């Protein structure tokens, strides 16, 4: 939705949406890489790398990057969500 409405929402609304996504990723990566996590180390590392990408892209988007740059973040979110549901995606 944010990508489609990029030009019609305020900067504050954009940033709120981006910060919300970043917050979800913070929770996800914190739990996935916690000491008590039972996930394999390579999966923990992959999640941590994705989170770093999301965090960096979020800063870029908040700095005025074009909305097309959201596409990768959206695809990652969709793929992770589908994977958590045990589905595959055609990204």
The 8 nearest C-alpha neighbors of each residue, nearest first, counted from 0:
[[1, 3, 2, 4, 5, 16, 73, 8],
 [2, 0, 4, 3, 5, 13, 16, 8],
 [1, 3, 5, 0, 66, 4, 69, 67],
 [4, 2, 0, 1, 5, 6, 66, 7],
 [3, 5, 1, 7, 2, 6, 0, 8],
 [6, 4, 2, 1, 7, 3, 8, 66],
 [7, 5, 4, 8, 9, 3, 2, 66],
 [6, 8, 4, 5, 9, 3, 1, 10],
 [9, 7, 5, 6, 12, 4, 13, 10],
 [8, 10, 12, 11, 13, 7, 6, 5],
 [9, 11, 13, 12, 14, 8, 61, 15],
 [10, 12, 14, 9, 13, 15, 8, 16],
 [11, 13, 15, 9, 14, 10, 8, 16],
 [14, 12, 10, 16, 11, 15, 17, 9],
 [13, 15, 17, 11, 16, 12, 18, 10],
 [16, 14, 12, 18, 13, 17, 11, 19],
 [17, 15, 19, 13, 14, 18, 12, 20],
 [16, 18, 14, 20, 19, 15, 57, 21],
 [19, 17, 21, 15, 20, 16, 14, 22],
 [20, 18, 22, 16, 17, 21, 15, 23],
 [19, 21, 23, 17, 22, 18, 24, 16],
 [22, 20, 18, 24, 19, 23, 25, 17],
 [23, 21, 25, 19, 24, 20, 18, 26],
 [24, 22, 20, 26, 25, 21, 27, 19],
 [23, 25, 27, 21, 22, 26, 28, 50],
 [26, 24, 22, 28, 23, 27, 29, 21],
 [25, 27, 29, 23, 24, 28, 30, 22],
 [26, 28, 24, 30, 25, 29, 31, 23],
 [29, 27, 31, 25, 30, 26, 47, 32],
 [30, 28, 26, 32, 27, 31, 33, 25],
 [31, 29, 33, 27, 28, 32, 26, 36],
 [30, 32, 28, 29, 33, 36, 43, 27],
 [31, 33, 43, 29, 30, 28, 36, 34],
 [34, 32, 36, 30, 35, 31, 29, 28],
 [33, 35, 36, 32, 37, 30, 31, 29],
 [34, 36, 33, 37, 32, 30, 31, 38],
 [37, 35, 33, 38, 34, 31, 32, 30],
 [36, 38, 35, 39, 31, 34, 40, 33],
 [37, 39, 36, 43, 40, 42, 31, 32],
 [40, 38, 42, 41, 43, 37, 36, 44],
 [39, 41, 43, 42, 44, 38, 32, 45],
 [42, 40, 44, 43, 39, 45, 38, 46],
 [43, 41, 45, 44, 39, 40, 46, 38],
 [42, 44, 40, 46, 32, 41, 45, 31],
 [45, 43, 47, 41, 42, 46, 40, 48],
 [46, 44, 42, 48, 47, 43, 41, 49],
 [45, 47, 49, 43, 48, 44, 50, 42],
 [46, 48, 44, 50, 45, 49, 28, 43],
 [49, 47, 51, 45, 50, 46, 44, 52],
 [48, 50, 52, 46, 51, 47, 53, 45],
 [49, 51, 53, 47, 52, 48, 54, 46],
 [52, 50, 54, 48, 53, 49, 55, 47],
 [51, 53, 49, 55, 50, 54, 56, 48],
 [54, 52, 50, 56, 51, 55, 57, 49],
 [53, 55, 51, 57, 52, 56, 50, 21],
 [56, 54, 52, 58, 57, 53, 51, 59],
 [55, 57, 59, 53, 58, 54, 52, 60],
 [58, 56, 60, 54, 55, 59, 53, 17],
 [57, 59, 61, 55, 56, 60, 62, 54],
 [60, 58, 56, 62, 57, 61, 64, 55],
 [61, 59, 64, 57, 62, 63, 58, 56],
 [60, 62, 58, 59, 63, 14, 57, 64],
 [63, 61, 59, 60, 64, 58, 57, 65],
 [62, 64, 60, 61, 65, 59, 66, 58],
 [63, 65, 60, 59, 62, 66, 68, 61],
 [64, 66, 67, 68, 63, 60, 69, 5],
 [67, 65, 68, 69, 2, 5, 64, 60],
 [66, 68, 69, 65, 70, 2, 64, 71],
 [69, 67, 66, 70, 65, 71, 64, 60],
 [70, 68, 72, 67, 66, 71, 73, 2],
 [69, 71, 73, 68, 72, 67, 74, 66],
 [72, 70, 74, 73, 69, 75, 68, 67],
 [73, 71, 75, 69, 74, 70, 76, 53],
 [72, 74, 70, 76, 71, 75, 69, 77],
 [73, 75, 71, 77, 76, 72, 78, 70],
 [76, 74, 78, 72, 77, 73, 79, 71],
 [75, 77, 73, 79, 74, 78, 80, 72],
 [76, 78, 74, 80, 75, 79, 81, 73],
 [79, 77, 75, 81, 80, 76, 88, 82],
 [78, 80, 82, 76, 81, 77, 75, 83],
 [81, 79, 77, 83, 82, 78, 76, 84],
 [82, 80, 86, 84, 78, 83, 79, 87],
 [83, 81, 85, 79, 84, 86, 80, 78],
 [82, 84, 80, 85, 81, 79, 86, 78],
 [85, 83, 81, 82, 86, 80, 79, 87],
 [86, 84, 82, 83, 81, 87, 80, 79],
 [87, 85, 81, 82, 84, 88, 83, 80],
 [86, 88, 81, 82, 89, 85, 78, 84],
 [89, 87, 90, 78, 81, 86, 77, 82],
 [88, 90, 87, 78, 74, 77, 81, 86],
 [89, 88, 74, 78, 77, 75, 87, 71]]
